[in-house]
Amino acid sequence: MIKVKSIYQLIVYSIVFIIILISFFTFVIITNAFNEFQEKINIIEQNNLSKQKDLIKEDITTAIKMIEYIHNKYRGIKSESEIQKDVLHALDTIRKDQDINDYTFIYKFDGTSIYYPAPKNRIGENLYEFTDPNGIKVIKELIDVSKKKNGGYVKYLWYKPEKGRNTKKISYSLAYKPWGWTVGKGVYLDTVEKVVKQTQEEYDQKIANYVLQIISLTILLILYSIFIYKNATILIANEVREIGKYFKESENEDKPINQHKILFTEFRTIVNYANDAMSSIKYKTHLLEDLNKNLEDKVQEKTQELTNILAAQKEFLKKAVHEINTPLSIIQTNIDLYKMKNSDNAHIRNIESGSKIINTIYEDLSYMIKKDRVVYTKTALNISDYLKSRIEFFNDIAISNNLFFVTNIESDIFIHFNETELQRVIDNNISNAIKYSFKESPIFIKLLTIENEVEFQIKTNSKTIKDSTKIFANQFYRENKAKGGFGLGLKIVKEICDDNLVIIDLQSEDDETKFTYRFKKYENTTA
C-alpha cells in the first residue's frame, strides 16, 4: 500500500492513478481489437485457402472425368498413345492462355513430365527427385498423394514467373491409374496474403482511431485533474498554514485557534480536536515535569545501588573462587594420601566423586571470571590422550552414580586448540552425561576422524531435551531443576565452540540424547 505523507501527494497520486487506469484500458481495448483482427485474418485466410483448394480440386476432378471419357470413347478405335495425345490436346485447348499461373500438370508415376504448359521445355524431364528450398520432394509427394482414393494436397515453394522468385503454393493431385498418370493443379498463396494485407490495413486504421480517441480523453482528464489540483492545493495550503500558525503561537500563548478563519468543515473538526489536545498537553506537561524531576533522582539513586551490588557480586565471586581452590586442593590431596595407605572403599569413592564435581564447577567459574582478561593460546593437542585422561578423572563419579563408560577412541588424533578451553568442552559434556543419564545405563563416548574433521560424540540414555536452543543460549538455564549445577556449562561450551569454529549438533528423541562436536583436524603433527 502506498504511504501518503501529504494531501498534495494524494492528489498527485490520484492523477497518476487516472493516467495508469486510462493506459490500462487503452491497452485492453487495443489488445482486444488486435485479437479480433487476428481472428478475422485467420478466418479470411482459411476461407480463401479453402475456396482455392475446392476450385483446383474441382478442376482436376473434371479433368480426370474428361480423360476417362475420352479414353473409354476411343478405346479399341485408336491406340493408347493416340488417345493420350488427344487428351493432352484437349487440355491445352481448354486452358486459359492469358493466365500463366492457371495450368494443369501431368506426371508419370516415375516422375517424368508429360504435360507442363509453363514452360513447355520441361516436358519429358524426370523431376521425381526435385526438391524445393524447404527440403520437400515436390513431384514425389504429389505422385504419392495422388495414388490415394480421393487424391490429396501438397504445400511447397515453386517459382512464380510474375515475381521472379519462389512463392508458397498448394496443389491438388489425383491419379489416373490406367495410364499411370498423376494429374494436378496448383494455386499460388500470395493472393491470400494480398487479401490479408488489405484487411490488416483496415484494422490498423481502426486501431489508430481508437488510440486517438483515448489520447484525447486522457488529455482532457489530465487538464481537469491539474485544474482541480491547483485550486485544491491553494485552499488546503491556506488551511494548513493557519493551523500550523496556531500550533507555533501556542508555544508562547495560551490562546485557541479562531474557527471562523477555517473554510473546510473537516479542518474545523481538526481545529476542535487540536484546541482540546493542546489544553490537555499543557496540563499534562506541567505534571510530567514535576514527575520527571522526582524520577530522575530516584533512577540515579537506584542505578548507583545496582552498580554497587553488581560490583560487590563480582568481587565476591572472584574471592569465593580463589578461596575454594585451597581447601579443594587439600581435600583431593588427602584423598590421594588415604588411598595410598588404605584399600579403596565406597565412602572414599563418594567423597572423591563429590570433590571432583566441585572441582568441575570451580573450573567453570574460574574460566568465566578470567575469559575476558586472559588470552588462551592454541597449541597442537593430542585429543585422543586428553579425552582418555578426562574419562579416567570422571570414572569414579560415574561409578558412584551407577553408570559406566563405553568408549571408541581413535588413537593419536591432533587438533589445534587451547587446553583449558578443550577441558571445559569435554568436562561439561561428561559431567552433564553423568548428571542426566538414567541409572545403570552406559555413557557412549566416541572420537574419530572423518576426512578433515575430528568428531567428538557423547550419547546417553536420558530424558528428551525439550528446547535445544535454550540450553546453549541462556545462562543459568536448566530443563531439570531437580538436578544440581548452575546451568553455566553448555553456555561456556557454546562460546568456546563459536570462537574456535567448532560445529555443534544436538539430537534428542525417544529418551536418547547425542551431542556431537566437529573440530578441524590438525595435520602438522610434527610441530
C-alpha positions as CSV (number, residue, x, y, z in Angstrom):
1,M,0.0,0.0,0.0
2,I,1.3,3.5,-0.9
3,K,2.0,5.7,2.1
4,V,0.7,9.2,1.5
5,K,2.5,11.9,3.6
6,S,0.6,14.9,2.4
7,I,-2.7,15.9,0.6
8,Y,-0.6,17.2,-2.3
9,Q,0.8,13.7,-2.8
10,L,-2.7,12.3,-2.6
11,I,-3.8,14.5,-5.4
12,V,-0.7,13.7,-7.5
13,Y,-1.1,10.0,-6.9
14,S,-4.8,10.3,-8.0
15,I,-3.8,11.9,-11.2
16,V,-1.1,9.3,-11.8
17,F,-3.7,6.6,-11.0
18,I,-6.1,8.1,-13.6
19,I,-3.3,8.0,-16.2
20,I,-2.4,4.4,-15.3
21,L,-6.1,3.4,-15.4
22,I,-6.6,5.0,-18.8
23,S,-3.4,3.5,-20.1
24,F,-4.6,0.1,-18.9
25,F,-8.0,0.4,-20.6
26,T,-6.2,1.7,-23.7
27,F,-4.1,-1.5,-23.6
28,V,-7.1,-3.7,-23.1
29,I,-9.1,-2.1,-26.0
30,I,-6.1,-2.2,-28.3
31,T,-5.3,-5.8,-27.3
32,N,-9.0,-6.9,-27.8
33,A,-9.0,-5.1,-31.2
34,F,-5.8,-6.8,-32.2
35,N,-7.0,-10.2,-31.1
36,E,-10.3,-9.6,-33.0
37,F,-8.2,-8.6,-36.1
38,Q,-6.1,-11.8,-35.8
39,E,-9.1,-14.0,-35.5
40,K,-10.7,-12.4,-38.6
41,I,-7.4,-12.6,-40.5
42,N,-7.2,-16.3,-39.7
43,I,-10.8,-16.8,-40.8
44,I,-10.3,-14.9,-44.1
45,E,-7.1,-16.8,-44.7
46,Q,-8.7,-20.1,-44.0
47,N,-11.8,-19.3,-46.1
48,N,-9.8,-18.1,-49.0
49,L,-7.5,-21.1,-48.9
50,S,-10.4,-23.5,-48.5
51,K,-12.1,-21.8,-51.6
52,Q,-8.9,-22.1,-53.7
53,K,-8.5,-25.7,-52.7
54,D,-12.1,-26.5,-53.6
55,L,-11.6,-24.8,-57.0
56,I,-8.4,-26.7,-58.0
57,K,-9.9,-30.0,-56.7
58,E,-13.0,-29.4,-58.8
59,D,-10.9,-28.6,-61.9
60,I,-8.7,-31.8,-61.5
61,T,-11.8,-34.0,-60.8
62,T,-13.3,-32.6,-64.1
63,A,-10.0,-33.2,-65.9
64,I,-9.9,-36.8,-64.7
65,K,-13.5,-37.4,-65.8
66,M,-12.7,-35.9,-69.2
67,I,-9.6,-38.2,-69.6
68,E,-11.7,-41.2,-68.5
69,Y,-14.4,-40.2,-71.0
70,I,-12.0,-39.8,-74.0
71,H,-10.2,-43.0,-73.0
72,N,-13.3,-45.1,-72.9
73,K,-14.7,-43.5,-76.0
74,Y,-11.7,-44.2,-78.3
75,R,-10.5,-47.4,-76.6
76,G,-10.1,-50.1,-79.3
77,I,-10.6,-47.4,-82.0
78,K,-7.3,-45.6,-81.5
79,S,-4.0,-46.7,-80.0
80,E,-3.3,-45.7,-76.3
81,S,-0.6,-43.2,-77.4
82,E,-3.0,-41.5,-79.9
83,I,-5.7,-41.3,-77.2
84,Q,-3.2,-39.7,-74.8
85,K,-2.2,-37.1,-77.4
86,D,-5.9,-36.3,-77.9
87,V,-6.3,-35.8,-74.2
88,L,-3.3,-33.5,-73.9
89,H,-4.5,-31.5,-76.9
90,A,-7.9,-31.2,-75.3
91,L,-6.3,-29.9,-72.0
92,D,-4.2,-27.4,-74.0
93,T,-7.3,-26.2,-75.8
94,I,-9.4,-25.5,-72.7
95,R,-6.5,-23.8,-70.8
96,K,-6.7,-20.1,-70.3
97,D,-3.8,-18.9,-72.3
98,Q,-3.8,-15.4,-70.8
99,D,-3.1,-16.6,-67.2
100,I,0.3,-18.2,-67.0
101,N,-0.3,-19.2,-63.4
102,D,-3.5,-21.2,-64.2
103,Y,-2.5,-24.6,-65.6
104,T,-2.8,-28.3,-65.2
105,F,0.3,-30.5,-65.0
106,I,0.7,-34.3,-65.6
107,Y,3.5,-36.6,-64.5
108,K,4.0,-40.3,-65.0
109,F,4.3,-42.3,-61.7
110,D,8.1,-42.4,-62.3
111,G,8.3,-38.6,-62.2
112,T,8.6,-37.9,-66.0
113,S,6.8,-34.6,-67.0
114,I,4.1,-35.3,-69.7
115,Y,2.2,-32.1,-69.7
116,Y,3.5,-28.8,-68.3
117,P,2.4,-25.7,-70.3
118,A,4.5,-23.1,-68.4
119,P,7.2,-23.6,-69.6
120,K,6.9,-26.4,-72.1
121,N,10.6,-27.1,-72.2
122,R,10.2,-29.3,-69.1
123,I,8.1,-31.9,-70.9
124,G,10.0,-35.2,-70.9
125,E,12.2,-34.2,-68.0
126,N,12.2,-36.5,-64.9
127,L,11.6,-34.4,-61.8
128,Y,10.9,-37.2,-59.3
129,E,13.7,-36.1,-57.0
130,F,13.2,-32.3,-57.5
131,T,13.4,-30.6,-54.0
132,D,12.2,-27.2,-53.0
133,P,14.2,-24.8,-50.7
134,N,12.4,-26.3,-47.7
135,G,13.5,-29.8,-48.5
136,I,10.2,-31.1,-49.9
137,K,10.4,-33.5,-52.8
138,V,7.5,-31.9,-54.6
139,I,6.9,-34.2,-57.5
140,K,7.4,-37.4,-55.4
141,E,4.9,-36.2,-52.8
142,L,2.4,-35.1,-55.5
143,I,2.6,-38.6,-57.1
144,D,2.4,-40.4,-53.7
145,V,-0.7,-38.4,-52.6
146,S,-2.4,-38.8,-56.0
147,K,-2.5,-42.6,-55.6
148,K,-4.9,-42.2,-52.6
149,K,-8.6,-42.8,-53.3
150,N,-9.5,-39.1,-53.3
151,G,-6.1,-37.7,-54.1
152,G,-4.6,-35.0,-51.8
153,Y,-2.9,-31.7,-51.3
154,V,0.8,-30.7,-51.1
155,K,2.2,-27.4,-49.9
156,Y,5.6,-26.3,-51.2
157,L,7.6,-23.4,-52.7
158,W,7.5,-23.0,-56.5
159,Y,8.9,-20.5,-59.0
160,K,6.4,-17.8,-60.0
161,P,7.3,-16.0,-63.3
162,E,5.5,-12.8,-62.4
163,K,7.6,-12.2,-59.2
164,G,10.7,-13.9,-60.5
165,R,11.2,-15.8,-57.2
166,N,9.9,-18.8,-55.3
167,T,6.4,-18.4,-53.8
168,K,4.2,-20.5,-51.5
169,K,1.9,-22.8,-53.5
170,I,-0.6,-25.5,-52.8
171,S,-1.5,-28.2,-55.4
172,Y,-4.1,-30.9,-55.6
173,S,-3.2,-34.2,-57.5
174,L,-5.3,-37.2,-58.4
175,A,-4.0,-40.3,-60.2
176,Y,-5.4,-41.8,-63.5
177,K,-4.1,-45.3,-62.8
178,P,-4.9,-46.9,-66.1
179,W,-2.1,-44.8,-67.7
180,G,0.0,-44.3,-64.5
181,W,-0.6,-40.6,-64.6
182,T,-0.6,-38.0,-61.8
183,V,-2.8,-35.1,-62.8
184,G,-2.7,-32.0,-60.7
185,K,-3.2,-28.3,-60.4
186,G,-1.9,-25.6,-58.1
187,V,-2.6,-22.1,-56.9
188,Y,-0.1,-19.6,-55.5
189,L,-0.9,-18.5,-52.0
190,D,0.3,-14.9,-52.4
191,T,-3.3,-14.0,-53.5
192,V,-4.4,-14.9,-49.9
193,E,-1.6,-12.7,-48.5
194,K,-2.8,-9.8,-50.6
195,V,-6.4,-10.1,-49.1
196,V,-4.9,-10.4,-45.6
197,K,-2.7,-7.3,-46.1
198,Q,-5.7,-5.3,-47.3
199,T,-7.7,-6.4,-44.2
200,Q,-4.8,-5.6,-41.9
201,E,-4.6,-2.0,-43.3
202,E,-8.3,-1.5,-42.5
203,Y,-7.8,-2.8,-38.9
204,D,-4.7,-0.7,-38.4
205,Q,-6.7,2.4,-39.3
206,K,-9.4,1.3,-36.8
207,I,-6.9,0.8,-34.0
208,A,-5.3,4.2,-34.8
209,N,-8.8,5.8,-34.4
210,Y,-9.3,4.1,-31.0
211,V,-5.9,5.3,-29.8
212,L,-6.6,8.9,-31.0
213,Q,-9.9,8.9,-29.1
214,I,-8.4,7.6,-25.9
215,I,-5.5,10.0,-26.0
216,S,-7.9,12.9,-26.5
217,L,-9.9,11.7,-23.5
218,T,-6.8,11.3,-21.4
219,I,-5.6,14.8,-22.2
220,L,-9.0,16.2,-21.1
221,L,-8.9,14.3,-17.9
222,I,-5.3,15.3,-17.1
223,L,-6.2,19.0,-17.8
224,Y,-9.2,18.7,-15.5
225,S,-7.1,17.0,-12.8
226,I,-4.5,19.8,-13.0
227,F,-7.2,22.4,-12.6
228,I,-8.6,20.6,-9.5
229,Y,-5.1,20.1,-8.1
230,K,-4.1,23.8,-8.4
231,N,-7.3,25.1,-6.8
232,A,-7.5,22.4,-4.1
233,T,-3.8,22.8,-3.1
234,I,-4.2,26.6,-2.7
235,L,-7.2,26.2,-0.4
236,I,-5.7,23.3,1.6
237,A,-2.4,25.2,1.9
238,N,-4.1,28.2,3.4
239,E,-6.0,26.0,5.9
240,V,-2.9,24.1,6.9
241,R,-0.9,27.3,7.2
242,E,-3.5,28.7,9.6
243,I,-3.5,25.6,11.8
244,G,0.3,25.5,11.8
245,K,0.5,29.1,12.8
246,Y,-1.8,28.3,15.8
247,F,0.5,25.4,16.9
248,K,3.5,27.7,16.7
249,E,1.9,30.5,18.6
250,S,0.5,28.1,21.2
251,E,4.1,27.5,22.5
252,N,4.1,31.0,23.9
253,E,0.5,32.0,24.2
254,D,-2.4,30.1,25.7
255,K,-4.9,31.1,23.0
256,P,-7.2,28.8,21.0
257,I,-7.4,29.0,17.2
258,N,-10.2,31.0,15.6
259,Q,-12.6,28.6,13.7
260,H,-14.1,31.3,11.5
261,K,-10.8,31.5,9.6
262,I,-11.1,27.9,8.6
263,L,-13.1,27.2,5.3
264,F,-13.4,23.4,5.2
265,T,-15.7,21.6,7.7
266,E,-13.2,18.7,8.1
267,F,-10.4,21.1,9.1
268,R,-12.8,22.8,11.6
269,T,-13.2,19.4,13.3
270,I,-9.4,19.1,13.4
271,V,-9.2,22.5,15.0
272,N,-11.6,21.5,17.8
273,Y,-9.5,18.4,18.5
274,A,-6.4,20.5,18.3
275,N,-7.7,23.0,20.9
276,D,-8.7,20.2,23.3
277,A,-5.4,18.4,22.7
278,M,-3.2,21.4,23.3
279,S,-5.0,22.3,26.6
280,S,-4.6,18.7,27.8
281,I,-1.0,18.5,26.7
282,K,-0.1,21.7,28.5
283,Y,-1.8,20.5,31.7
284,K,0.0,17.1,31.5
285,T,3.3,18.7,30.6
286,H,3.3,20.5,33.9
287,L,2.5,17.2,35.7
288,L,5.3,15.4,33.8
289,E,7.9,18.0,34.5
290,D,7.2,17.5,38.2
291,L,7.3,13.7,37.9
292,N,10.5,13.7,35.9
293,K,12.3,15.7,38.5
294,N,11.4,13.1,41.1
295,L,12.1,10.1,38.8
296,E,15.5,11.3,37.6
297,D,16.6,11.5,41.2
298,K,15.2,8.0,42.0
299,V,16.6,6.4,38.9
300,Q,20.0,7.8,39.5
301,E,19.9,6.6,43.1
302,K,18.7,3.0,42.1
303,T,21.3,2.8,39.3
304,Q,24.0,3.6,41.7
305,E,22.7,0.9,44.1
306,L,22.6,-1.7,41.3
307,T,26.1,-0.8,40.2
308,N,27.4,-1.2,43.7
309,I,25.6,-4.6,44.1
310,L,26.9,-5.9,40.8
311,A,30.4,-4.8,41.7
312,A,30.1,-6.5,45.1
313,Q,28.8,-9.7,43.5
314,K,31.7,-9.8,41.0
315,E,34.2,-9.2,43.8
316,F,32.5,-11.9,46.0
317,L,32.6,-14.4,43.2
318,K,36.2,-13.7,42.4
319,K,37.2,-14.1,46.1
320,A,35.0,-17.1,46.6
321,V,36.6,-18.9,43.6
322,H,40.0,-18.1,44.9
323,E,39.1,-19.3,48.5
324,I,37.6,-22.6,47.2
325,N,40.8,-23.5,45.4
326,T,42.9,-24.1,48.6
327,P,40.5,-26.3,50.6
328,L,39.6,-28.2,47.4
329,S,43.3,-29.0,46.8
330,I,43.7,-30.1,50.4
331,I,40.7,-32.4,50.1
332,Q,41.9,-34.0,46.9
333,T,45.5,-34.4,48.3
334,N,44.3,-36.1,51.4
335,I,42.1,-38.4,49.5
336,D,45.0,-39.5,47.4
337,L,47.2,-40.0,50.5
338,Y,44.4,-42.0,52.2
339,K,44.0,-44.2,49.1
340,M,47.8,-44.9,49.1
341,K,47.7,-46.2,52.7
342,N,44.3,-47.8,52.8
343,S,42.2,-50.0,50.5
344,D,39.6,-48.5,48.2
345,N,36.0,-48.3,49.6
346,A,32.7,-46.8,48.6
347,H,32.8,-44.0,51.1
348,I,36.1,-42.7,49.9
349,R,35.0,-43.1,46.3
350,N,31.9,-41.0,47.0
351,I,33.9,-38.3,48.7
352,E,36.4,-38.2,45.8
353,S,33.5,-38.0,43.3
354,G,32.0,-35.1,45.2
355,S,35.3,-33.3,45.3
356,K,35.7,-33.8,41.5
357,I,32.2,-32.4,40.9
358,I,33.1,-29.3,43.0
359,N,36.4,-29.1,41.0
360,T,34.5,-29.0,37.7
361,I,32.2,-26.3,39.0
362,Y,35.2,-24.4,40.3
363,E,36.9,-24.7,36.8
364,D,33.7,-23.3,35.1
365,L,33.5,-20.3,37.5
366,S,37.3,-19.7,37.2
367,Y,37.0,-19.7,33.4
368,M,34.1,-17.3,33.4
369,I,36.0,-14.8,35.6
370,K,39.2,-15.0,33.6
371,K,37.9,-15.4,30.0
372,D,37.8,-11.6,29.2
373,R,41.2,-10.9,30.7
374,V,43.3,-14.0,29.6
375,V,44.4,-14.9,26.1
376,Y,44.0,-18.6,25.6
377,T,46.9,-19.6,23.2
378,K,46.3,-22.6,20.9
379,T,48.7,-25.5,20.7
380,A,48.8,-28.9,19.0
381,L,46.9,-31.2,21.3
382,N,46.6,-35.0,21.2
383,I,42.9,-35.0,21.8
384,S,42.8,-38.8,22.0
385,D,45.1,-39.0,25.0
386,Y,43.5,-35.9,26.6
387,L,40.0,-37.4,26.3
388,K,41.1,-40.7,27.9
389,S,42.6,-38.8,30.8
390,R,39.4,-36.8,31.4
391,I,37.3,-40.1,31.2
392,E,39.6,-41.5,33.9
393,F,39.1,-38.4,36.0
394,F,35.3,-38.8,35.8
395,N,35.3,-42.6,36.2
396,D,34.8,-42.6,40.0
397,I,31.9,-40.1,39.7
398,A,30.2,-42.4,37.1
399,I,30.7,-45.5,39.3
400,S,29.2,-43.6,42.3
401,N,26.1,-42.8,40.1
402,N,25.8,-46.5,39.0
403,L,26.9,-45.6,35.4
404,F,29.7,-46.8,33.2
405,F,31.6,-45.5,30.1
406,V,31.6,-47.3,26.7
407,T,34.4,-45.7,24.6
408,N,35.5,-45.8,21.0
409,I,38.5,-43.5,20.8
410,E,40.8,-43.5,17.7
411,S,44.5,-43.1,18.7
412,D,46.8,-40.1,18.0
413,I,44.3,-37.5,16.8
414,F,45.7,-34.0,16.9
415,I,43.8,-30.7,16.9
416,H,45.0,-27.0,17.2
417,F,43.2,-25.9,20.4
418,N,43.8,-24.4,23.8
419,E,44.0,-27.0,26.5
420,T,41.9,-25.0,29.1
421,E,39.1,-24.4,26.6
422,L,39.2,-28.1,25.5
423,Q,38.9,-29.2,29.1
424,R,35.8,-27.0,29.5
425,V,34.2,-28.6,26.4
426,I,35.0,-32.2,27.4
427,D,34.4,-31.8,31.2
428,N,31.0,-30.1,30.8
429,N,29.7,-32.7,28.4
430,I,30.9,-35.7,30.5
431,S,29.6,-34.0,33.7
432,N,26.2,-33.4,32.1
433,A,26.1,-37.0,30.8
434,I,26.7,-38.4,34.3
435,K,24.1,-35.9,35.8
436,Y,21.2,-36.7,33.5
437,S,21.7,-40.3,32.4
438,F,19.3,-43.0,33.6
439,K,20.6,-45.2,36.4
440,E,22.7,-48.2,35.4
441,S,22.9,-47.1,31.8
442,P,26.0,-46.7,29.6
443,I,27.6,-43.4,28.5
444,F,28.9,-43.8,25.0
445,I,31.9,-41.7,24.1
446,K,33.3,-41.7,20.6
447,L,36.3,-39.9,19.0
448,L,37.2,-40.5,15.4
449,T,38.3,-38.7,12.2
450,I,36.0,-38.1,9.2
451,E,38.0,-36.7,6.3
452,N,39.5,-33.4,7.6
453,E,37.3,-33.3,10.7
454,V,37.6,-34.7,14.2
455,E,34.2,-35.9,15.6
456,F,33.8,-36.0,19.4
457,Q,30.4,-37.5,20.4
458,I,28.7,-38.3,23.7
459,K,25.5,-40.3,23.7
460,T,23.3,-41.0,26.8
461,N,20.1,-42.7,27.7
462,S,18.2,-39.7,29.3
463,K,15.1,-37.7,29.1
464,T,14.4,-35.9,25.8
465,I,15.6,-32.3,25.8
466,K,12.5,-30.1,25.0
467,D,14.2,-26.9,24.0
468,S,17.6,-27.5,22.5
469,T,18.2,-23.8,21.7
470,K,17.9,-22.5,25.3
471,I,20.4,-24.9,26.9
472,F,23.2,-23.4,24.8
473,A,21.9,-19.8,24.6
474,N,20.6,-19.0,28.1
475,Q,23.0,-18.6,31.0
476,F,21.8,-20.4,34.2
477,Y,19.1,-22.3,32.2
478,R,18.3,-25.9,33.3
479,E,15.5,-28.0,32.0
480,N,15.6,-30.3,35.0
481,K,15.9,-28.1,38.1
482,A,15.9,-31.1,40.4
483,K,19.4,-31.9,39.2
484,G,22.4,-30.0,40.6
485,G,24.5,-27.4,38.8
486,F,24.2,-23.7,37.8
487,G,23.4,-24.1,34.1
488,L,26.6,-22.4,33.1
489,G,28.4,-25.3,31.4
490,L,26.8,-25.5,28.0
491,K,26.7,-21.7,27.7
492,I,30.5,-21.7,28.2
493,V,30.8,-24.7,25.7
494,K,28.8,-22.7,23.0
495,E,31.0,-19.6,23.4
496,I,34.2,-21.7,23.1
497,C,32.9,-23.6,20.0
498,D,31.8,-20.4,18.3
499,D,35.1,-18.7,18.9
500,N,37.0,-21.8,17.5
501,L,34.6,-22.6,14.6
502,V,33.6,-25.9,16.1
503,I,30.3,-27.3,14.7
504,I,27.7,-28.4,17.3
505,D,25.0,-30.9,16.6
506,L,22.4,-32.0,19.2
507,Q,19.9,-34.8,18.6
508,S,17.5,-35.7,21.4
509,E,14.5,-38.0,20.9
510,D,13.0,-41.2,22.3
511,D,15.0,-41.0,25.6
512,E,18.3,-40.8,23.8
513,T,20.4,-37.7,23.6
514,K,23.5,-37.3,21.4
515,F,25.9,-34.3,21.5
516,T,28.3,-34.2,18.5
517,Y,31.2,-31.7,18.1
518,R,33.2,-31.4,14.9
519,F,36.8,-29.9,15.2
520,K,39.2,-29.1,12.4
521,K,41.9,-31.8,12.2
522,Y,45.4,-30.6,12.8
523,E,47.7,-32.0,10.1
524,N,51.0,-30.6,11.3
525,T,51.6,-33.3,13.9
526,T,55.4,-32.8,13.6
527,A,55.1,-29.3,15.1
